[in-house]
Amino acid sequence: MTRFKWFALLGVAFALSSSSSGAPAPTPDRMAWDVFLQMTAPASTPRAKAVAFETWAADDDIYTATPHWPAHAGLRTLRRSLAAQAEDIAVHAAPAADCLPKDGKAGNFPPGACIGEEVQHNRPVYDYIVRNGLYTTAGLQKAYADGMGIDFPGDAIVVKADWVLVGDILRWLPQAYKTADDVRRAYYTNIATMNGRSGEYALAGMSVQSKQQPYWVWSTFEHRSNPGRCDIIGCHDDFGAIAADVPSRAMPNTDYGPCAKTPALAALLAAHRIDAIWSNYCLKGTQVTFVTPGGRPTILANSVIERMNKGVAVPDTSCITCHAYAAFDRHGTPNYAALPGRPTGGIIPSKLHGYRQHDYLWGIVAAH
């Protein structure tokens, strides 16, 4: 079965066979890198170091009585995973401490070290949510009563970014980095606050959803030094990496080494004036379907975001399936019941009975 037939059978509404000009259309991995170029472009912001996605709207900018587009990139607030908080609500558990990952042992993370998270939305996402009043429970109730079909625009992008204190990187990876300057030469870093304390954080990984097709394109990027970066499912990048396929190793939590870039990607990074620091970030994989041609669930997980911060095993992680259940009922209550089940594979209609889908965005759990 050809790749085009595979996607067509699964109902994906974009063709990978050719464009109207006869040239091959971009693969999902190329699409992911095109979005990466947008996200990491230098941002001209007053009084702050920033790349583009850091100037976008965070959850706190959107899900408030008075949503506002940030005027500049200032001191950002990091927190525990929003999805993890929602899972606590679903199972009536006490909220966990913001600082501690759920499974630090998975990546040999040092005890007491912090993983901070933020979710950034580009302007098309922000405008759609605010214009339609989807930032409050009352707005969700109205959308449900009106029978509104939630459909974000094709240029929508949402970035989930997980950060680690520079000092914790030194404790985490002492063989690779000896000083804070070593970390700064290898990681993109910036100042943020967590638990009321500010500090310098290093970016460890990003999960990205971009509305380049109806089910979105899901991609995950990791720093090259993340222990176990390609564990369990391996890494795949058919556009940006010279080694397109990196198999999982038998020994977990090892260093998979640099993901050397192809000349095509290197040229794009240079043309877009992307700082060389971003060459240390690797595309682990993309996801555009619920199942493989053989009917097996597709899997995509970030070793820091899902495996450590959320404590979800890699084989139990499907971005596309989990977000397909992002929905709300007539009371404006999110579909919390779908979160603890670690859904993978195709959608189970009964799990959406009585709910209206929010077009693959779980931000509604932050609505007031």
C-alpha positions as YAML, in Angstrom:
chain: A
units: angstrom
residues:
- id: 1
  name: MET
  ca: [0.00, 0.00, 0.00]
- id: 2
  name: THR
  ca: [1.38, 3.41, -0.94]
- id: 3
  name: ARG
  ca: [1.74, 6.16, 1.64]
- id: 4
  name: PHE
  ca: [-0.93, 8.21, -0.14]
- id: 5
  name: LYS
  ca: [-3.45, 5.34, -0.09]
- id: 6
  name: TRP
  ca: [-2.71, 4.75, 3.57]
- id: 7
  name: PHE
  ca: [-3.57, 8.32, 4.53]
- id: 8
  name: ALA
  ca: [-6.58, 8.42, 2.23]
- id: 9
  name: LEU
  ca: [-8.03, 5.29, 3.81]
- id: 10
  name: LEU
  ca: [-7.58, 6.80, 7.26]
- id: 11
  name: GLY
  ca: [-9.47, 9.91, 6.26]
- id: 12
  name: VAL
  ca: [-6.57, 12.35, 6.35]
- id: 13
  name: ALA
  ca: [-7.51, 15.30, 4.23]
- id: 14
  name: PHE
  ca: [-4.19, 16.22, 2.70]
- id: 15
  name: ALA
  ca: [-2.41, 14.40, -0.12]
- id: 16
  name: LEU
  ca: [1.18, 13.38, 0.21]
- id: 17
  name: SER
  ca: [1.51, 12.26, -3.40]
- id: 18
  name: SER
  ca: [2.03, 15.56, -5.20]
- id: 19
  name: SER
  ca: [1.13, 19.22, -5.20]
- id: 20
  name: SER
  ca: [-0.74, 21.04, -7.95]
- id: 21
  name: SER
  ca: [2.61, 21.92, -9.51]
- id: 22
  name: GLY
  ca: [3.61, 18.26, -9.72]
- id: 23
  name: ALA
  ca: [6.30, 18.57, -7.04]
- id: 24
  name: PRO
  ca: [6.13, 16.17, -4.08]
- id: 25
  name: ALA
  ca: [4.13, 17.56, -1.18]
- id: 26
  name: PRO
  ca: [5.97, 17.83, 2.13]
- id: 27
  name: THR
  ca: [6.12, 14.82, 4.42]
- id: 28
  name: PRO
  ca: [4.92, 15.22, 8.02]
- id: 29
  name: ASP
  ca: [8.56, 15.47, 9.14]
- id: 30
  name: ARG
  ca: [9.17, 18.35, 6.73]
- id: 31
  name: MET
  ca: [5.96, 19.98, 7.98]
- id: 32
  name: ALA
  ca: [7.25, 19.68, 11.53]
- id: 33
  name: TRP
  ca: [10.51, 21.43, 10.64]
- id: 34
  name: ASP
  ca: [8.63, 24.20, 8.81]
- id: 35
  name: VAL
  ca: [6.76, 24.89, 12.06]
- id: 36
  name: PHE
  ca: [10.02, 24.65, 14.03]
- id: 37
  name: LEU
  ca: [11.44, 27.44, 11.86]
- id: 38
  name: GLN
  ca: [8.47, 29.64, 12.75]
- id: 39
  name: MET
  ca: [8.68, 28.86, 16.46]
- id: 40
  name: THR
  ca: [12.40, 29.45, 16.91]
- id: 41
  name: ALA
  ca: [12.81, 32.53, 14.75]
- id: 42
  name: PRO
  ca: [14.40, 35.42, 16.66]
- id: 43
  name: ALA
  ca: [11.79, 37.70, 18.18]
- id: 44
  name: SER
  ca: [12.24, 41.45, 18.31]
- id: 45
  name: THR
  ca: [10.93, 42.10, 21.78]
- id: 46
  name: PRO
  ca: [11.81, 44.95, 24.14]
- id: 47
  name: ARG
  ca: [13.76, 44.19, 27.29]
- id: 48
  name: ALA
  ca: [13.80, 40.44, 26.80]
- id: 49
  name: LYS
  ca: [15.65, 37.61, 25.12]
- id: 50
  name: ALA
  ca: [13.10, 35.55, 23.20]
- id: 51
  name: VAL
  ca: [12.29, 33.45, 20.18]
- id: 52
  name: ALA
  ca: [8.90, 33.58, 18.50]
- id: 53
  name: PHE
  ca: [6.98, 30.99, 20.52]
- id: 54
  name: GLU
  ca: [8.00, 32.71, 23.78]
- id: 55
  name: THR
  ca: [6.09, 35.82, 22.68]
- id: 56
  name: TRP
  ca: [2.87, 33.89, 22.10]
- id: 57
  name: ALA
  ca: [-0.05, 33.64, 24.53]
- id: 58
  name: ALA
  ca: [0.32, 31.27, 27.46]
- id: 59
  name: ASP
  ca: [-2.58, 29.59, 29.26]
- id: 60
  name: ASP
  ca: [-2.61, 32.40, 31.84]
- id: 61
  name: ASP
  ca: [-3.01, 34.98, 29.06]
- id: 62
  name: ILE
  ca: [-6.02, 33.20, 27.58]
- id: 63
  name: TYR
  ca: [-8.00, 31.48, 30.31]
- id: 64
  name: THR
  ca: [-8.85, 34.51, 32.41]
- id: 65
  name: ALA
  ca: [-11.76, 36.92, 32.69]
- id: 66
  name: THR
  ca: [-9.82, 39.40, 30.55]
- id: 67
  name: PRO
  ca: [-7.73, 37.59, 27.92]
- id: 68
  name: HIS
  ca: [-4.83, 39.60, 26.56]
- id: 69
  name: TRP
  ca: [-2.13, 39.10, 23.97]
- id: 70
  name: PRO
  ca: [1.22, 39.59, 25.74]
- id: 71
  name: ALA
  ca: [2.84, 42.93, 24.96]
- id: 72
  name: HIS
  ca: [6.34, 41.48, 25.19]
- id: 73
  name: ALA
  ca: [8.18, 38.38, 26.34]
- id: 74
  name: GLY
  ca: [8.68, 38.88, 30.03]
- id: 75
  name: LEU
  ca: [9.31, 36.62, 32.99]
- id: 76
  name: ARG
  ca: [7.26, 33.53, 32.23]
- id: 77
  name: THR
  ca: [5.59, 31.26, 34.77]
- id: 78
  name: LEU
  ca: [6.25, 27.54, 34.53]
- id: 79
  name: ARG
  ca: [4.14, 24.91, 36.23]
- id: 80
  name: ARG
  ca: [3.39, 21.24, 36.38]
- id: 81
  name: SER
  ca: [1.84, 19.72, 33.27]
- id: 82
  name: LEU
  ca: [-1.73, 20.96, 32.71]
- id: 83
  name: ALA
  ca: [-2.74, 17.49, 31.56]
- id: 84
  name: ALA
  ca: [-1.26, 15.96, 34.71]
- id: 85
  name: GLN
  ca: [-3.27, 18.41, 36.82]
- id: 86
  name: ALA
  ca: [-6.41, 17.44, 34.91]
- id: 87
  name: GLU
  ca: [-5.72, 13.76, 35.54]
- id: 88
  name: ASP
  ca: [-5.52, 14.50, 39.26]
- id: 89
  name: ILE
  ca: [-8.97, 16.10, 39.03]
- id: 90
  name: ALA
  ca: [-10.28, 13.10, 37.11]
- id: 91
  name: VAL
  ca: [-9.23, 10.60, 39.77]
- id: 92
  name: HIS
  ca: [-9.93, 12.99, 42.70]
- id: 93
  name: ALA
  ca: [-6.30, 12.97, 43.74]
- id: 94
  name: ALA
  ca: [-4.60, 15.70, 45.72]
- id: 95
  name: PRO
  ca: [-2.57, 18.00, 43.46]
- id: 96
  name: ALA
  ca: [1.07, 16.97, 43.27]
- id: 97
  name: ALA
  ca: [3.91, 19.38, 43.95]
- id: 98
  name: ASP
  ca: [4.71, 21.61, 40.99]
- id: 99
  name: CYS
  ca: [8.40, 20.86, 41.12]
- id: 100
  name: LEU
  ca: [8.73, 17.10, 41.06]
- id: 101
  name: PRO
  ca: [8.36, 14.93, 37.94]
- id: 102
  name: LYS
  ca: [6.12, 11.91, 38.29]
- id: 103
  name: ASP
  ca: [8.81, 9.52, 37.10]
- id: 104
  name: GLY
  ca: [12.29, 10.96, 37.51]
- id: 105
  name: LYS
  ca: [13.82, 7.48, 37.52]
- id: 106
  name: ALA
  ca: [12.84, 7.06, 33.87]
- id: 107
  name: GLY
  ca: [15.49, 9.55, 32.79]
- id: 108
  name: ASN
  ca: [17.86, 9.18, 35.76]
- id: 109
  name: PHE
  ca: [16.64, 12.60, 36.88]
- id: 110
  name: PRO
  ca: [18.25, 13.82, 40.14]
- id: 111
  name: PRO
  ca: [16.05, 13.82, 43.26]
- id: 112
  name: GLY
  ca: [14.37, 17.14, 43.97]
- id: 113
  name: ALA
  ca: [15.14, 18.58, 40.56]
- id: 114
  name: CYS
  ca: [12.44, 20.57, 38.75]
- id: 115
  name: ILE
  ca: [10.72, 20.23, 35.41]
- id: 116
  name: GLY
  ca: [8.68, 23.31, 34.54]
- id: 117
  name: GLU
  ca: [6.14, 23.44, 31.72]
- id: 118
  name: GLU
  ca: [4.40, 26.08, 29.64]
- id: 119
  name: VAL
  ca: [1.88, 25.92, 26.81]
- id: 120
  name: GLN
  ca: [2.13, 28.66, 24.17]
- id: 121
  name: HIS
  ca: [-0.50, 29.47, 21.53]
- id: 122
  name: ASN
  ca: [0.16, 31.44, 18.37]
- id: 123
  name: ARG
  ca: [-2.04, 34.38, 17.38]
- id: 124
  name: PRO
  ca: [-4.53, 32.38, 15.23]
- id: 125
  name: VAL
  ca: [-5.25, 30.05, 18.18]
- id: 126
  name: TYR
  ca: [-5.58, 32.95, 20.62]
- id: 127
  name: ASP
  ca: [-7.88, 34.92, 18.32]
- id: 128
  name: TYR
  ca: [-10.14, 31.92, 17.68]
- id: 129
  name: ILE
  ca: [-10.54, 31.09, 21.37]
- id: 130
  name: VAL
  ca: [-11.19, 34.70, 22.41]
- id: 131
  name: ARG
  ca: [-13.44, 35.57, 19.47]
- id: 132
  name: ASN
  ca: [-15.67, 32.58, 20.23]
- id: 133
  name: GLY
  ca: [-15.66, 33.00, 24.00]
- id: 134
  name: LEU
  ca: [-14.08, 29.58, 24.60]
- id: 135
  name: TYR
  ca: [-11.94, 30.76, 27.50]
- id: 136
  name: THR
  ca: [-14.65, 30.49, 30.19]
- id: 137
  name: THR
  ca: [-17.03, 27.78, 31.32]
- id: 138
  name: ALA
  ca: [-19.94, 30.04, 30.37]
- id: 139
  name: GLY
  ca: [-18.50, 30.40, 26.88]
- id: 140
  name: LEU
  ca: [-18.18, 26.64, 26.52]
- id: 141
  name: GLN
  ca: [-21.77, 26.22, 27.68]
- id: 142
  name: LYS
  ca: [-22.93, 28.68, 25.03]
- id: 143
  name: ALA
  ca: [-20.88, 26.95, 22.31]
- id: 144
  name: TYR
  ca: [-22.47, 23.64, 23.28]
- id: 145
  name: ALA
  ca: [-26.00, 25.07, 23.31]
- id: 146
  name: ASP
  ca: [-25.45, 26.76, 19.95]
- id: 147
  name: GLY
  ca: [-24.18, 23.55, 18.39]
- id: 148
  name: MET
  ca: [-20.92, 25.24, 17.46]
- id: 149
  name: GLY
  ca: [-18.43, 23.08, 15.63]
- id: 150
  name: ILE
  ca: [-14.96, 23.96, 16.96]
- id: 151
  name: ASP
  ca: [-12.54, 24.24, 14.03]
- id: 152
  name: PHE
  ca: [-9.25, 26.08, 14.46]
- id: 153
  name: PRO
  ca: [-7.67, 27.76, 11.41]
- id: 154
  name: GLY
  ca: [-5.05, 26.00, 9.31]
- id: 155
  name: ASP
  ca: [-2.19, 28.15, 10.61]
- id: 156
  name: ALA
  ca: [-2.88, 27.31, 14.27]
- id: 157
  name: ILE
  ca: [0.13, 26.18, 16.34]
- id: 158
  name: VAL
  ca: [0.35, 25.15, 20.01]
- id: 159
  name: VAL
  ca: [3.69, 24.45, 21.71]
- id: 160
  name: LYS
  ca: [4.14, 22.58, 24.98]
- id: 161
  name: ALA
  ca: [7.66, 23.25, 26.28]
- id: 162
  name: ASP
  ca: [9.37, 21.62, 29.26]
- id: 163
  name: TRP
  ca: [12.30, 23.34, 30.97]
- id: 164
  name: VAL
  ca: [14.90, 22.30, 33.56]
- id: 165
  name: LEU
  ca: [16.91, 24.61, 35.81]
- id: 166
  name: VAL
  ca: [20.47, 25.04, 34.54]
- id: 167
  name: GLY
  ca: [21.77, 23.90, 37.91]
- id: 168
  name: ASP
  ca: [19.66, 20.75, 37.68]
- id: 169
  name: ILE
  ca: [21.07, 20.01, 34.22]
- id: 170
  name: LEU
  ca: [24.52, 19.97, 35.84]
- id: 171
  name: ARG
  ca: [23.30, 17.45, 38.42]
- id: 172
  name: TRP
  ca: [21.42, 15.44, 35.79]
- id: 173
  name: LEU
  ca: [24.20, 15.20, 33.19]
- id: 174
  name: PRO
  ca: [27.50, 15.69, 35.06]
- id: 175
  name: GLN
  ca: [29.53, 13.75, 32.49]
- id: 176
  name: ALA
  ca: [28.43, 16.04, 29.66]
- id: 177
  name: TYR
  ca: [28.30, 19.46, 31.35]
- id: 178
  name: LYS
  ca: [30.63, 20.79, 34.05]
- id: 179
  name: THR
  ca: [29.66, 24.46, 34.29]
- id: 180
  name: ALA
  ca: [26.65, 26.67, 33.68]
- id: 181
  name: ASP
  ca: [28.40, 28.06, 30.62]
- id: 182
  name: ASP
  ca: [28.67, 24.52, 29.24]
- id: 183
  name: VAL
  ca: [24.90, 24.25, 29.52]
- id: 184
  name: ARG
  ca: [24.35, 27.65, 27.91]
- id: 185
  name: ARG
  ca: [26.52, 26.63, 24.95]
- id: 186
  name: ALA
  ca: [24.44, 23.50, 24.38]
- id: 187
  name: TYR
  ca: [20.87, 24.47, 25.38]
- id: 188
  name: TYR
  ca: [18.54, 27.32, 24.63]
- id: 189
  name: THR
  ca: [18.10, 28.98, 28.04]
- id: 190
  name: ASN
  ca: [15.99, 31.79, 29.41]
- id: 191
  name: ILE
  ca: [14.75, 33.23, 32.66]
- id: 192
  name: ALA
  ca: [11.46, 32.01, 34.09]
- id: 193
  name: THR
  ca: [9.73, 31.65, 37.42]
- id: 194
  name: MET
  ca: [8.34, 28.56, 39.14]
- id: 195
  name: ASN
  ca: [6.84, 28.22, 42.59]
- id: 196
  name: GLY
  ca: [7.44, 31.94, 43.06]
- id: 197
  name: ARG
  ca: [11.20, 31.70, 42.41]
- id: 198
  name: SER
  ca: [12.93, 32.92, 39.28]
- id: 199
  name: GLY
  ca: [15.92, 31.23, 37.70]
- id: 200
  name: GLU
  ca: [17.63, 30.28, 34.47]
- id: 201
  name: TYR
  ca: [16.02, 27.33, 32.75]
- id: 202
  name: ALA
  ca: [17.25, 25.15, 29.87]
- id: 203
  name: LEU
  ca: [14.78, 23.87, 27.28]
- id: 204
  name: ALA
  ca: [14.67, 20.07, 27.38]
- id: 205
  name: GLY
  ca: [11.84, 19.26, 25.00]
- id: 206
  name: MET
  ca: [8.83, 20.49, 23.04]
- id: 207
  name: SER
  ca: [5.65, 18.86, 21.81]
- id: 208
  name: VAL
  ca: [3.94, 20.70, 18.96]
- id: 209
  name: GLN
  ca: [0.54, 20.48, 17.33]
- id: 210
  name: SER
  ca: [-0.02, 22.36, 14.07]
- id: 211
  name: LYS
  ca: [-3.30, 22.46, 12.12]
- id: 212
  name: GLN
  ca: [-1.79, 21.51, 8.77]
- id: 213
  name: GLN
  ca: [-4.43, 18.82, 8.32]
- id: 214
  name: PRO
  ca: [-7.81, 18.16, 10.00]
- id: 215
  name: TYR
  ca: [-6.35, 15.85, 12.67]
- id: 216
  name: TRP
  ca: [-3.39, 18.22, 13.12]
- id: 217
  name: VAL
  ca: [0.27, 17.30, 12.69]
- id: 218
  name: TRP
  ca: [1.84, 16.16, 15.96]
- id: 219
  name: SER
  ca: [5.59, 16.44, 16.43]
- id: 220
  name: THR
  ca: [7.98, 16.21, 19.34]
- id: 221
  name: PHE
  ca: [11.47, 17.68, 19.65]
- id: 222
  name: GLU
  ca: [14.08, 16.81, 22.26]
- id: 223
  name: HIS
  ca: [17.49, 18.07, 23.23]
- id: 224
  name: ARG
  ca: [20.17, 15.74, 21.93]
- id: 225
  name: SER
  ca: [21.43, 15.04, 25.50]
- id: 226
  name: ASN
  ca: [18.14, 13.75, 26.94]
- id: 227
  name: PRO
  ca: [18.93, 10.29, 28.35]
- id: 228
  name: GLY
  ca: [16.81, 7.69, 26.62]
- id: 229
  name: ARG
  ca: [15.68, 10.10, 23.91]
- id: 230
  name: CYS
  ca: [14.96, 7.28, 21.46]
- id: 231
  name: ASP
  ca: [14.07, 4.56, 23.99]
- id: 232
  name: ILE
  ca: [11.21, 2.14, 23.25]
- id: 233
  name: ILE
  ca: [9.98, 3.59, 19.93]
- id: 234
  name: GLY
  ca: [13.22, 4.87, 18.40]
- id: 235
  name: CYS
  ca: [13.53, 8.20, 16.60]
- id: 236
  name: HIS
  ca: [12.51, 9.00, 13.03]
- id: 237
  name: ASP
  ca: [13.12, 12.08, 10.89]
- id: 238
  name: ASP
  ca: [13.06, 11.61, 7.13]
- id: 239
  name: PHE
  ca: [13.80, 15.25, 6.37]
- id: 240
  name: GLY
  ca: [16.11, 16.81, 8.95]
- id: 241
  name: ALA
  ca: [18.33, 14.02, 10.24]
- id: 242
  name: ILE
  ca: [21.16, 12.37, 8.31]
- id: 243
  name: ALA
  ca: [20.34, 9.19, 10.24]
- id: 244
  name: ALA
  ca: [16.62, 9.11, 9.46]
- id: 245
  name: ASP
  ca: [15.93, 6.12, 11.72]
- id: 246
  name: VAL
  ca: [17.58, 5.61, 15.10]
- id: 247
  name: PRO
  ca: [16.55, 2.32, 16.74]
- id: 248
  name: SER
  ca: [15.88, 1.97, 20.43]
- id: 249
  name: ARG
  ca: [18.73, 0.50, 22.46]
- id: 250
  name: ALA
  ca: [18.45, -2.43, 24.84]
- id: 251
  name: MET
  ca: [20.03, -0.37, 27.65]
- id: 252
  name: PRO
  ca: [17.62, 2.42, 28.67]
- id: 253
  name: ASN
  ca: [18.48, 6.04, 29.52]
- id: 254
  name: THR
  ca: [21.67, 6.22, 27.47]
- id: 255
  name: ASP
  ca: [22.93, 9.11, 25.35]
- id: 256
  name: TYR
  ca: [21.88, 8.70, 21.72]
- id: 257
  name: GLY
  ca: [24.37, 11.32, 20.55]
- id: 258
  name: PRO
  ca: [23.89, 14.23, 18.14]
- id: 259
  name: CYS
  ca: [21.23, 14.20, 15.47]
- id: 260
  name: ALA
  ca: [23.35, 15.53, 12.62]
- id: 261
  name: LYS
  ca: [21.29, 17.68, 10.28]
- id: 262
  name: THR
  ca: [20.83, 17.11, 6.56]
- id: 263
  name: PRO
  ca: [22.16, 19.76, 4.18]
- id: 264
  name: ALA
  ca: [18.55, 20.64, 3.30]
- id: 265
  name: LEU
  ca: [17.62, 21.41, 6.90]
- id: 266
  name: ALA
  ca: [20.94, 23.11, 7.65]
- id: 267
  name: ALA
  ca: [20.31, 25.44, 4.71]
- id: 268
  name: LEU
  ca: [16.82, 26.28, 5.98]
- id: 269
  name: LEU
  ca: [18.07, 26.99, 9.49]
- id: 270
  name: ALA
  ca: [20.69, 29.34, 8.07]
- id: 271
  name: ALA
  ca: [18.28, 31.03, 5.68]
- id: 272
  name: HIS
  ca: [15.85, 31.74, 8.51]
- id: 273
  name: ARG
  ca: [18.68, 32.97, 10.77]
- id: 274
  name: ILE
  ca: [17.92, 30.37, 13.41]
- id: 275
  name: ASP
  ca: [20.52, 30.47, 16.17]
- id: 276
  name: ALA
  ca: [23.01, 27.60, 15.99]
- id: 277
  name: ILE
  ca: [21.94, 26.47, 19.48]
- id: 278
  name: TRP
  ca: [18.77, 25.02, 17.94]
- id: 279
  name: SER
  ca: [20.81, 22.49, 15.95]
- id: 280
  name: ASN
  ca: [21.11, 20.60, 19.25]
- id: 281
  name: TYR
  ca: [17.39, 19.85, 19.13]
- id: 282
  name: CYS
  ca: [16.21, 16.71, 17.39]
- id: 283
  name: LEU
  ca: [12.88, 15.80, 15.84]
- id: 284
  name: LYS
  ca: [11.98, 12.54, 17.56]
- id: 285
  name: GLY
  ca: [9.00, 11.86, 15.33]
- id: 286
  name: THR
  ca: [5.66, 12.99, 13.94]
- id: 287
  name: GLN
  ca: [2.15, 11.56, 14.10]
- id: 288
  name: VAL
  ca: [-0.68, 12.17, 11.64]
- id: 289
  name: THR
  ca: [-2.84, 9.04, 11.96]
- id: 290
  name: PHE
  ca: [-4.43, 7.05, 14.75]
- id: 291
  name: VAL
  ca: [-3.29, 3.63, 13.51]
- id: 292
  name: THR
  ca: [-0.66, 2.13, 11.21]
- id: 293
  name: PRO
  ca: [-1.56, 0.49, 7.87]
- id: 294
  name: GLY
  ca: [-1.71, -2.79, 9.78]
- id: 295
  name: GLY
  ca: [-4.18, -1.38, 12.30]
- id: 296
  name: ARG
  ca: [-1.80, -0.98, 15.23]
- id: 297
  name: PRO
  ca: [-2.04, 2.21, 17.32]
- id: 298
  name: THR
  ca: [0.51, 4.86, 16.39]
- id: 299
  name: ILE
  ca: [2.66, 6.04, 19.29]
- id: 300
  name: LEU
  ca: [4.47, 9.32, 19.90]
- id: 301
  name: ALA
  ca: [6.00, 10.40, 23.21]
- id: 302
  name: ASN
  ca: [8.59, 12.85, 24.48]
- id: 303
  name: SER
  ca: [10.98, 11.31, 27.02]
- id: 304
  name: VAL
  ca: [10.74, 14.39, 29.27]
- id: 305
  name: ILE
  ca: [7.19, 15.66, 28.73]
- id: 306
  name: GLU
  ca: [5.26, 12.40, 28.84]
- id: 307
  name: ARG
  ca: [7.62, 9.81, 30.31]
- id: 308
  name: MET
  ca: [9.00, 11.93, 33.16]
- id: 309
  name: ASN
  ca: [6.74, 14.93, 33.78]
- id: 310
  name: LYS
  ca: [3.45, 13.08, 33.31]
- id: 311
  name: GLY
  ca: [4.71, 9.64, 34.32]
- id: 312
  name: VAL
  ca: [3.12, 7.97, 31.27]
- id: 313
  name: ALA
  ca: [4.92, 5.01, 29.74]
- id: 314
  name: VAL
  ca: [6.02, 5.60, 26.14]
- id: 315
  name: PRO
  ca: [3.98, 2.68, 24.68]
- id: 316
  name: ASP
  ca: [0.86, 4.20, 26.27]
- id: 317
  name: THR
  ca: [1.23, 7.60, 24.63]
- id: 318
  name: SER
  ca: [-0.61, 8.77, 21.53]
- id: 319
  name: CYS
  ca: [-0.84, 12.54, 21.19]
- id: 320
  name: ILE
  ca: [-3.47, 12.40, 18.47]
- id: 321
  name: THR
  ca: [-5.75, 10.01, 20.36]
- id: 322
  name: CYS
  ca: [-5.50, 11.74, 23.71]
- id: 323
  name: HIS
  ca: [-6.29, 15.11, 22.17]
- id: 324
  name: ALA
  ca: [-9.17, 13.69, 20.13]
- id: 325
  name: TYR
  ca: [-11.01, 13.34, 23.44]
- id: 326
  name: ALA
  ca: [-10.54, 17.02, 24.30]
- id: 327
  name: ALA
  ca: [-14.22, 17.89, 24.67]
- id: 328
  name: PHE
  ca: [-16.77, 19.54, 26.95]
- id: 329
  name: ASP
  ca: [-20.36, 18.81, 27.94]
- id: 330
  name: ARG
  ca: [-23.41, 21.07, 28.15]
- id: 331
  name: HIS
  ca: [-22.22, 22.31, 31.54]
- id: 332
  name: GLY
  ca: [-18.89, 23.38, 30.05]
- id: 333
  name: THR
  ca: [-17.11, 20.62, 31.99]
- id: 334
  name: PRO
  ca: [-14.10, 19.08, 30.20]
- id: 335
  name: ASN
  ca: [-14.07, 15.39, 29.37]
- id: 336
  name: TYR
  ca: [-11.88, 14.46, 32.35]
- id: 337
  name: ALA
  ca: [-13.04, 10.84, 32.24]
- id: 338
  name: ALA
  ca: [-11.08, 10.23, 29.03]
- id: 339
  name: LEU
  ca: [-7.73, 11.31, 30.50]
- id: 340
  name: PRO
  ca: [-6.73, 8.55, 32.96]
- id: 341
  name: GLY
  ca: [-7.26, 5.72, 30.45]
- id: 342
  name: ARG
  ca: [-4.06, 6.41, 28.43]
- id: 343
  name: PRO
  ca: [-6.01, 6.18, 25.15]
- id: 344
  name: THR
  ca: [-4.24, 5.02, 22.00]
- id: 345
  name: GLY
  ca: [-5.48, 3.96, 18.57]
- id: 346
  name: GLY
  ca: [-8.83, 4.90, 17.09]
- id: 347
  name: ILE
  ca: [-11.49, 6.98, 18.81]
- id: 348
  name: ILE
  ca: [-14.08, 5.13, 20.91]
- id: 349
  name: PRO
  ca: [-17.35, 7.03, 20.26]
- id: 350
  name: SER
  ca: [-18.84, 6.17, 23.65]
- id: 351
  name: LYS
  ca: [-16.08, 8.18, 25.35]
- id: 352
  name: LEU
  ca: [-17.39, 11.28, 23.57]
- id: 353
  name: HIS
  ca: [-21.09, 10.67, 24.20]
- id: 354
  name: GLY
  ca: [-22.64, 13.88, 25.48]
- id: 355
  name: TYR
  ca: [-19.52, 15.91, 24.72]
- id: 356
  name: ARG
  ca: [-18.59, 18.39, 21.99]
- id: 357
  name: GLN
  ca: [-15.02, 18.06, 20.69]
- id: 358
  name: HIS
  ca: [-12.75, 21.06, 21.11]
- id: 359
  name: ASP
  ca: [-10.70, 20.32, 17.98]
- id: 360
  name: TYR
  ca: [-7.84, 18.55, 19.75]
- id: 361
  name: LEU
  ca: [-7.03, 21.28, 22.31]
- id: 362
  name: TRP
  ca: [-7.09, 20.38, 26.00]
- id: 363
  name: GLY
  ca: [-6.72, 24.03, 27.05]
- id: 364
  name: ILE
  ca: [-10.38, 23.96, 28.13]
- id: 365
  name: VAL
  ca: [-9.30, 22.34, 31.41]
- id: 366
  name: ALA
  ca: [-7.99, 25.81, 32.34]
- id: 367
  name: ALA
  ca: [-11.28, 27.59, 31.57]
- id: 368
  name: HIS
  ca: [-12.95, 29.32, 34.53]
...
